[in-house]
Amino acid sequence: MAGNALTPDGLDTEYQAGKWDFINALDEQARQGIVAAWLVACDSLSSVLDVGCGEGNLCRYLLPHGLGAYLGTDLSEAALSAAAAEFPDATFQVADFNTFRPDDGETYSAILFNEVLSYTQDQAEQIGRYRAWLRPGGVMVLSMYAPARETSGAHKEIARAWDATEGPDWRCLDDLVLTSRSKHVTWKMRLVTPA
């Protein structure tokens, strides 16, 4: 597995110890706001699949805009328990995004990969697999941490994910680099739809 090899028990321990609390910090919110703005602008809020949703933080941004069905998946039961307590109208499911399969016939207006694509060995395979569950006109959001060192493994993972969403099968709706100067962190983000 690329990135950190996370296990459900390991993630639960990290969530309970507060390791992931930084996601709620002010300097993380611009990225969440961009994802929400994209979905609002594309009218893609009817059925959202948030892969690796953690505590469901994105719900906070989507609910005021008329979020329909929301399914958040994650490996951590602890994170999903917190999410379900805060967002009782959303659905949360323990699942590994490498093996997740929706219910038969289930499709989504938006599929979000918000900081999770580094946890697979084959970004292109997973993007292609999930594409089959996009509704006609649906969108896919990719957001990945981009370290300052351009030769890092993370940049290779980003390149593989971006390559997987280029060419005649995809249409790129927006592609941006977001840098938090206060946090000294950069993310690469992309909004695509099947061609």
Backbone as JSON, one array per atom type, in Angstrom:
{
  "sequence": "MAGNALTPDGLDTEYQAGKWDFINALDEQARQGIVAAWLVACDSLSSVLDVGCGEGNLCRYLLPHGLGAYLGTDLSEAALSAAAAEFPDATFQVADFNTFRPDDGETYSAILFNEVLSYTQDQAEQIGRYRAWLRPGGVMVLSMYAPARETSGAHKEIARAWDATEGPDWRCLDDLVLTSRSKHVTWKMRLVTPA",
  "N": [[0.84, -1.19, 0.0], [0.54, 2.2, -0.81], [1.73, 5.28, 0.69], [0.83, 5.76, 4.15], [0.45, 2.72, 5.83], [-2.48, 1.98, 6.87], [-4.59, 0.63, 9.38], [-7.84, -0.56, 10.46], [-7.98, -0.72, 13.34], [-5.69, 0.74, 14.02], [-6.32, 3.26, 12.98], [-8.6, 3.86, 14.51], [-7.43, 4.09, 17.05], [-5.78, 6.3, 16.57], [-7.71, 8.3, 15.99], [-9.09, 8.39, 18.43], [-7.05, 9.3, 20.04], [-6.77, 11.85, 19.17], [-5.23, 12.48, 16.96], [-6.17, 13.15, 14.44], [-7.53, 15.49, 14.75], [-6.7, 17.88, 13.66], [-7.92, 18.25, 11.23], [-10.22, 19.63, 11.65], [-9.36, 22.16, 12.06], [-9.03, 25.71, 11.47], [-7.29, 26.34, 9.33], [-7.62, 24.25, 7.57], [-10.01, 24.48, 6.35], [-10.5, 25.87, 3.95], [-10.03, 24.16, 1.82], [-12.1, 22.28, 2.16], [-14.24, 23.99, 1.75], [-13.91, 24.67, -0.95], [-14.38, 22.21, -2.22], [-17.1, 21.87, -1.53], [-18.19, 24.15, -2.81], [-17.71, 23.53, -5.49], [-19.42, 21.28, -5.8], [-21.91, 22.43, -5.35], [-22.0, 24.32, -7.46], [-22.04, 22.58, -9.62], [-24.42, 21.37, -9.32], [-24.56, 18.93, -7.92], [-25.42, 17.61, -5.6], [-27.28, 15.66, -4.98], [-26.77, 12.95, -4.43], [-24.19, 11.91, -2.69], [-21.06, 10.36, -2.47], [-18.64, 10.03, -0.16], [-15.51, 9.2, 0.04], [-13.44, 7.76, 2.39], [-14.16, 9.43, 4.54], [-13.68, 10.16, 7.19], [-14.56, 11.93, 10.03], [-16.75, 12.97, 8.78], [-16.63, 15.67, 8.08], [-17.1, 17.22, 5.8], [-19.84, 17.23, 5.47], [-20.78, 19.33, 6.99], [-20.41, 21.53, 5.36], [-21.92, 20.9, 3.14], [-24.6, 20.41, 3.85], [-26.07, 22.92, 4.31], [-26.64, 23.62, 1.71], [-28.54, 22.01, 0.59], [-28.04, 19.23, 0.6], [-28.63, 15.99, -0.54], [-28.9, 12.58, -0.43], [-26.27, 11.14, 1.44], [-23.39, 9.26, 1.66], [-20.85, 8.3, 3.65], [-17.73, 6.78, 3.75], [-15.29, 4.96, 5.61], [-12.34, 3.59, 7.19], [-12.24, 3.73, 9.92], [-14.07, 3.01, 12.72], [-14.39, 4.56, 15.0], [-14.15, 7.21, 14.06], [-16.36, 7.28, 12.34], [-18.46, 6.85, 14.11], [-18.41, 9.23, 15.56], [-19.04, 10.93, 13.44], [-21.65, 10.05, 12.76], [-23.02, 10.77, 15.05], [-22.91, 13.55, 14.93], [-24.03, 14.13, 12.46], [-26.84, 13.04, 11.93], [-28.63, 12.52, 9.84], [-27.19, 11.64, 7.73], [-25.51, 8.87, 6.1], [-23.25, 6.42, 7.2], [-20.53, 4.21, 6.7], [-18.43, 1.54, 7.55], [-15.71, 0.82, 5.64], [-13.2, -0.31, 3.39], [-11.69, 1.61, 1.0], [-10.48, 0.48, -1.18], [-11.78, -1.88, -1.67], [-14.46, -1.41, -1.5], [-17.88, -1.63, -2.48], [-20.84, -0.37, -3.82], [-24.37, -0.75, -3.02], [-26.3, -2.86, -5.19], [-27.02, -1.35, -8.25], [-26.81, 1.21, -7.21], [-25.92, 4.58, -7.64], [-24.06, 7.68, -7.91], [-24.2, 11.24, -7.64], [-21.97, 12.65, -7.09], [-18.64, 11.78, -6.39], [-16.21, 11.69, -3.96], [-12.8, 11.93, -3.44], [-11.11, 12.75, -1.05], [-8.19, 13.4, 0.06], [-7.45, 10.66, 0.17], [-6.44, 9.07, -1.88], [-3.78, 8.46, -1.75], [-3.6, 6.2, -0.31], [-3.67, 3.83, -1.72], [-2.38, 1.37, -3.96], [-2.75, 1.66, -6.64], [-3.82, 4.26, -8.13], [-5.11, 4.88, -10.56], [-6.57, 2.54, -11.14], [-8.45, 2.47, -9.04], [-9.81, 4.91, -9.4], [-10.94, 4.43, -11.92], [-12.55, 2.24, -11.27], [-14.42, 3.35, -9.45], [-15.58, 5.23, -11.1], [-17.53, 3.9, -12.53], [-19.73, 4.07, -10.9], [-20.71, 6.58, -11.02], [-23.35, 8.8, -11.7], [-24.95, 9.72, -14.84], [-23.59, 12.74, -15.93], [-22.47, 13.16, -13.49], [-19.95, 14.08, -11.03], [-16.47, 13.88, -10.11], [-14.3, 14.38, -7.42], [-10.97, 15.08, -6.72], [-8.54, 15.37, -4.28], [-5.4, 16.02, -3.08], [-2.66, 15.94, -0.85], [0.21, 17.88, -1.4], [3.47, 17.77, -1.07], [6.29, 19.99, -0.45], [8.66, 19.09, -1.62], [9.3, 18.24, -4.78], [10.08, 15.79, -5.81], [9.03, 13.85, -4.27], [7.32, 10.84, -3.18], [4.61, 11.34, -2.96], [4.05, 13.21, -4.97], [4.38, 11.63, -7.2], [2.23, 9.92, -6.87], [0.14, 11.76, -7.13], [0.54, 12.5, -9.8], [-0.09, 10.07, -11.07], [-2.81, 9.85, -10.41], [-3.84, 12.16, -11.64], [-3.16, 11.66, -14.29], [-4.87, 9.53, -14.72], [-7.28, 10.76, -14.97], [-7.36, 12.15, -17.3], [-7.37, 12.67, -20.87], [-9.46, 11.2, -23.49], [-11.62, 10.1, -22.12], [-12.39, 11.61, -19.98], [-13.48, 14.81, -18.74], [-12.04, 17.7, -17.66], [-13.14, 19.88, -15.24], [-12.26, 21.74, -13.41], [-9.08, 22.58, -12.11], [-6.77, 22.9, -9.71], [-4.3, 24.44, -7.55], [-3.93, 24.68, -4.18], [-2.71, 26.6, -1.61], [-1.99, 26.87, 1.75], [-0.76, 29.46, 3.35], [-0.38, 30.04, 6.02], [-0.33, 27.54, 7.19], [1.59, 26.29, 5.76], [1.19, 24.36, 3.78], [0.36, 22.58, 0.86], [-2.16, 21.65, -1.47], [-3.2, 19.68, -4.22], [-5.9, 19.86, -6.38], [-8.72, 18.59, -8.11], [-11.49, 18.66, -10.31], [-13.57, 16.59, -12.05], [-15.46, 15.14, -14.78], [-17.01, 12.34, -16.37], [-16.39, 12.02, -19.85]],
  "CA": [[0.0, 0.0, 0.0], [1.29, 3.46, -0.83], [1.45, 6.13, 1.85], [0.83, 5.07, 5.42], [-0.35, 1.49, 5.84], [-3.41, 2.16, 7.96], [-5.51, -0.45, 9.71], [-8.99, -0.03, 11.22], [-7.62, -0.53, 14.75], [-4.73, 1.83, 14.1], [-7.04, 4.52, 12.77], [-9.43, 4.11, 15.69], [-6.52, 4.56, 18.1], [-5.35, 7.66, 16.21], [-8.85, 9.21, 16.17], [-9.36, 8.54, 19.86], [-5.95, 10.06, 20.63], [-6.81, 13.22, 18.67], [-4.25, 12.72, 15.88], [-6.85, 13.68, 13.25], [-8.28, 16.7, 15.1], [-6.25, 19.01, 12.84], [-8.81, 18.41, 10.08], [-11.24, 20.6, 12.04], [-8.72, 23.47, 12.27], [-9.38, 26.76, 10.52], [-6.44, 26.32, 8.14], [-8.02, 23.13, 6.71], [-11.38, 24.68, 5.89], [-10.59, 26.37, 2.58], [-10.12, 22.99, 0.93], [-13.47, 21.76, 2.28], [-15.13, 24.96, 1.12], [-13.79, 24.55, -2.41], [-15.1, 20.99, -2.63], [-18.53, 22.18, -1.43], [-18.56, 25.11, -3.86], [-17.74, 22.79, -6.74], [-20.62, 20.45, -5.87], [-23.05, 23.34, -5.49], [-21.98, 24.88, -8.82], [-22.34, 21.52, -10.59], [-25.71, 20.79, -8.94], [-24.21, 17.52, -7.71], [-25.64, 17.3, -4.19], [-28.4, 14.74, -4.77], [-26.3, 11.68, -3.85], [-22.74, 12.09, -2.56], [-20.23, 9.33, -1.86], [-17.42, 10.65, 0.38], [-14.63, 8.06, 0.29], [-12.47, 8.12, 3.42], [-14.77, 10.66, 5.04], [-13.32, 10.49, 8.56], [-15.68, 12.34, 10.88], [-17.81, 13.55, 7.96], [-16.54, 17.13, 8.15], [-17.63, 17.87, 4.61], [-21.29, 17.41, 5.64], [-21.0, 20.68, 7.55], [-20.42, 22.47, 4.24], [-22.89, 20.51, 2.13], [-25.98, 20.44, 4.37], [-26.81, 24.18, 4.08], [-26.91, 23.81, 0.28], [-29.54, 21.06, 0.12], [-27.49, 17.89, 0.42], [-29.58, 14.89, -0.55], [-28.31, 11.39, 0.2], [-24.83, 11.21, 1.68], [-22.76, 8.07, 2.2], [-19.44, 8.47, 3.97], [-17.06, 5.52, 4.1], [-13.98, 5.1, 6.24], [-11.9, 2.41, 7.91], [-12.3, 3.95, 11.36], [-15.37, 3.02, 13.39], [-14.42, 5.68, 15.94], [-14.45, 8.43, 13.29], [-17.72, 7.2, 11.82], [-19.37, 7.03, 15.25], [-18.47, 10.68, 15.79], [-19.76, 11.51, 12.3], [-23.07, 9.71, 12.85], [-23.59, 11.55, 16.15], [-23.05, 14.95, 14.51], [-24.82, 14.23, 11.23], [-27.72, 11.86, 12.01], [-29.36, 12.26, 8.6], [-26.26, 11.07, 6.75], [-25.22, 7.44, 6.27], [-21.82, 6.15, 7.32], [-20.27, 2.78, 6.57], [-17.04, 1.11, 7.65], [-15.33, 0.18, 4.38], [-11.9, -0.03, 2.78], [-12.07, 2.13, -0.32], [-9.92, -0.4, -2.2], [-12.67, -3.02, -1.92], [-15.85, -0.96, -1.37], [-18.83, -1.75, -3.57], [-22.16, 0.1, -3.39], [-25.49, -1.66, -3.25], [-26.6, -3.05, -6.61], [-27.76, -0.28, -8.91], [-26.58, 2.51, -6.57], [-25.01, 5.5, -8.32], [-23.85, 8.92, -7.15], [-24.02, 12.48, -8.4], [-20.6, 13.1, -6.82], [-17.75, 10.89, -5.64], [-15.12, 12.5, -3.43], [-11.56, 11.34, -2.93], [-10.53, 13.88, -0.32], [-6.99, 12.98, 0.81], [-7.38, 9.22, 0.38], [-5.85, 8.33, -3.0], [-2.41, 8.01, -1.44], [-3.7, 4.94, 0.43], [-3.87, 2.71, -2.63], [-1.22, 1.16, -4.82], [-3.07, 1.96, -8.03], [-4.81, 5.33, -8.18], [-5.88, 4.79, -11.8], [-7.52, 1.44, -11.03], [-9.56, 2.84, -8.15], [-10.6, 5.97, -10.06], [-11.72, 3.76, -12.95], [-13.57, 1.4, -10.62], [-15.46, 4.21, -8.9], [-16.25, 5.94, -12.2], [-18.71, 3.12, -12.93], [-20.84, 4.38, -10.0], [-21.14, 7.97, -11.22], [-24.54, 9.01, -12.53], [-24.68, 10.58, -15.99], [-23.4, 14.13, -15.52], [-21.88, 13.22, -12.16], [-18.59, 14.62, -10.94], [-15.53, 13.26, -9.18], [-13.37, 15.34, -6.83], [-9.71, 14.55, -6.23], [-7.76, 16.33, -3.51], [-4.24, 15.3, -2.54], [-1.58, 16.72, -0.24], [1.36, 18.01, -2.3], [4.61, 18.28, -0.31], [7.17, 20.95, -1.14], [9.69, 18.36, -2.4], [8.67, 17.78, -6.02], [10.48, 14.42, -6.14], [8.47, 12.96, -3.25], [6.4, 9.82, -3.64], [3.27, 11.92, -3.05], [3.89, 13.83, -6.29], [4.2, 10.54, -8.16], [0.85, 9.47, -6.72], [-0.69, 12.79, -7.74], [0.68, 12.39, -11.26], [-0.85, 8.9, -11.52], [-4.24, 10.17, -10.31], [-4.19, 13.16, -12.65], [-3.1, 10.97, -15.58], [-6.05, 8.66, -14.82], [-8.47, 11.58, -15.24], [-7.11, 12.93, -18.51], [-7.64, 11.93, -22.09], [-10.8, 11.32, -24.09], [-12.67, 9.56, -21.25], [-12.7, 12.55, -18.9], [-13.43, 16.25, -18.99], [-11.62, 18.42, -16.46], [-13.95, 21.08, -15.03], [-11.4, 22.68, -12.68], [-7.81, 21.99, -11.69], [-6.12, 24.0, -9.0], [-3.33, 24.24, -6.47], [-4.32, 25.49, -3.02], [-1.64, 26.67, -0.61], [-2.23, 27.57, 2.99], [0.51, 30.08, 3.75], [-0.25, 29.95, 7.48], [-0.05, 26.15, 7.55], [2.71, 25.85, 4.92], [0.76, 23.12, 3.16], [-0.24, 22.73, -0.47], [-2.95, 20.55, -1.98], [-3.63, 19.73, -5.61], [-7.32, 19.51, -6.4], [-9.24, 18.47, -9.47], [-12.91, 18.32, -10.49], [-13.72, 16.0, -13.38], [-16.68, 14.42, -15.11], [-16.77, 11.49, -17.53], [-16.67, 12.66, -21.14]],
  "C": [[0.88, 1.24, 0.0], [0.94, 4.26, 0.41], [1.58, 5.36, 3.14], [-0.05, 3.84, 5.32], [-1.26, 1.54, 7.06], [-4.29, 0.94, 8.13], [-6.71, 0.15, 10.44], [-8.64, 0.22, 12.69], [-6.66, 0.63, 14.93], [-5.4, 3.18, 13.93], [-7.92, 4.86, 13.96], [-8.59, 4.68, 16.83], [-6.1, 6.0, 17.83], [-6.49, 8.66, 16.41], [-9.11, 9.46, 17.65], [-8.28, 9.34, 20.56], [-5.9, 11.5, 20.12], [-5.85, 13.52, 17.54], [-4.89, 13.39, 14.66], [-7.65, 14.94, 13.54], [-7.9, 17.9, 14.23], [-7.18, 19.27, 11.66], [-9.91, 19.42, 10.38], [-10.67, 22.01, 12.2], [-9.09, 24.44, 11.14], [-8.58, 26.65, 9.22], [-6.67, 25.09, 7.25], [-9.33, 23.41, 5.98], [-11.5, 25.19, 4.45], [-10.76, 25.22, 1.59], [-11.53, 22.41, 0.97], [-14.46, 22.69, 1.59], [-15.08, 24.9, -0.4], [-14.55, 23.33, -2.91], [-16.61, 21.26, -2.6], [-18.98, 23.12, -2.54], [-18.62, 24.43, -5.22], [-19.05, 21.99, -6.87], [-21.88, 21.29, -6.02], [-23.12, 23.86, -6.93], [-22.36, 23.85, -9.87], [-23.7, 20.88, -10.33], [-25.58, 19.29, -8.73], [-24.41, 17.07, -6.27], [-26.71, 16.25, -3.94], [-27.97, 13.43, -4.12], [-24.78, 11.69, -3.86], [-22.13, 10.89, -1.87], [-18.91, 9.98, -1.47], [-16.52, 9.52, 0.85], [-13.54, 8.48, 1.28], [-12.9, 9.38, 4.14], [-14.34, 11.06, 6.44], [-14.55, 10.8, 9.38], [-16.78, 13.07, 10.11], [-17.8, 15.07, 7.91], [-17.15, 17.84, 6.95], [-19.15, 18.07, 4.69], [-21.62, 18.81, 6.14], [-21.13, 21.72, 6.44], [-21.53, 22.16, 3.24], [-24.34, 20.65, 2.59], [-26.71, 21.76, 4.11], [-27.2, 24.41, 2.62], [-27.87, 22.78, -0.29], [-28.98, 19.69, -0.18], [-28.6, 16.85, 0.47], [-29.01, 13.71, 0.21], [-26.8, 11.55, 0.31], [-24.38, 9.89, 2.29], [-21.28, 8.37, 2.4], [-18.85, 7.14, 4.37], [-15.7, 5.82, 4.7], [-13.62, 3.78, 6.9], [-12.13, 2.52, 9.41], [-13.72, 3.99, 11.9], [-15.5, 4.19, 14.34], [-14.77, 6.98, 15.22], [-15.89, 8.42, 12.81], [-18.76, 7.33, 12.92], [-19.53, 8.51, 15.57], [-19.26, 11.36, 14.68], [-21.26, 11.27, 12.42], [-23.75, 10.5, 13.97], [-23.83, 13.0, 15.73], [-23.98, 15.13, 13.32], [-25.78, 13.04, 11.14], [-28.49, 11.55, 10.73], [-28.48, 11.69, 7.49], [-26.06, 9.58, 7.06], [-23.71, 7.25, 6.28], [-21.61, 4.64, 7.36], [-18.78, 2.51, 6.71], [-16.71, 0.35, 6.37], [-13.92, 0.6, 3.99], [-12.18, 0.44, 1.36], [-11.49, 1.3, -1.45], [-10.85, -1.54, -2.57], [-14.15, -2.64, -1.84], [-16.63, -1.21, -2.65], [-20.17, -1.23, -3.07], [-23.2, -0.99, -3.57], [-25.77, -1.74, -4.75], [-27.45, -1.9, -7.14], [-27.54, 1.1, -8.32], [-25.57, 3.33, -7.39], [-25.02, 6.83, -7.58], [-23.7, 10.11, -8.1], [-22.61, 13.05, -8.2], [-19.88, 12.03, -6.01], [-16.52, 11.69, -5.26], [-13.98, 11.64, -2.95], [-10.79, 12.47, -2.27], [-9.41, 13.39, 0.58], [-6.94, 11.49, 1.07], [-6.66, 8.46, -0.73], [-4.41, 7.9, -2.75], [-2.42, 6.69, -0.69], [-4.09, 3.76, -0.46], [-2.62, 2.57, -3.49], [-1.49, 1.59, -6.25], [-4.2, 2.98, -8.1], [-5.7, 5.19, -9.41], [-6.93, 3.68, -11.72], [-8.71, 1.83, -10.17], [-10.43, 3.94, -8.77], [-11.49, 5.35, -11.14], [-12.84, 2.91, -12.38], [-14.73, 2.24, -10.11], [-16.22, 4.97, -9.99], [-17.53, 5.23, -12.62], [-19.93, 3.46, -12.07], [-21.24, 5.85, -10.05], [-22.39, 7.99, -12.09], [-24.15, 9.79, -13.78], [-24.63, 12.03, -15.53], [-22.78, 14.28, -14.14], [-20.43, 13.7, -12.2], [-17.78, 13.82, -9.92], [-14.56, 14.34, -8.73], [-12.14, 14.59, -6.34], [-9.0, 15.66, -5.48], [-6.64, 15.56, -2.85], [-3.21, 16.29, -2.0], [-0.37, 16.7, -1.17], [2.54, 18.61, -1.54], [5.49, 19.2, -1.14], [8.19, 20.25, -2.03], [9.03, 17.7, -3.61], [9.0, 16.33, -6.37], [9.91, 13.41, -5.14], [7.54, 11.93, -3.89], [4.99, 10.36, -3.79], [3.04, 12.56, -4.42], [3.74, 12.78, -7.38], [2.77, 10.01, -8.09], [-0.12, 10.48, -7.34], [-0.65, 12.68, -9.25], [-0.11, 11.2, -11.79], [-2.36, 9.18, -11.47], [-4.66, 11.15, -11.39], [-4.16, 12.52, -14.04], [-4.35, 10.11, -15.81], [-7.31, 9.44, -15.15], [-8.23, 12.55, -16.4], [-7.43, 12.08, -19.72], [-9.09, 12.0, -22.5], [-11.93, 10.84, -23.18], [-13.14, 10.53, -20.17], [-12.71, 13.97, -19.42], [-13.11, 16.92, -17.67], [-12.42, 19.72, -16.36], [-13.17, 22.16, -14.28], [-10.2, 21.91, -12.17], [-7.05, 23.08, -10.98], [-5.12, 23.51, -7.97], [-3.73, 25.21, -5.36], [-3.19, 25.44, -2.01], [-2.11, 27.48, 0.58], [-0.89, 28.15, 3.45], [0.71, 29.99, 5.26], [0.13, 28.54, 7.92], [1.18, 25.6, 6.82], [2.42, 24.48, 4.3], [0.11, 23.45, 1.82], [-1.01, 21.46, -0.82], [-3.14, 20.76, -3.48], [-5.05, 19.17, -5.63], [-7.81, 19.5, -7.84], [-10.71, 18.06, -9.43], [-13.08, 17.82, -11.92], [-15.09, 15.37, -13.53], [-16.37, 13.51, -16.29], [-17.18, 12.21, -18.82], [-17.85, 11.99, -21.81]]
}
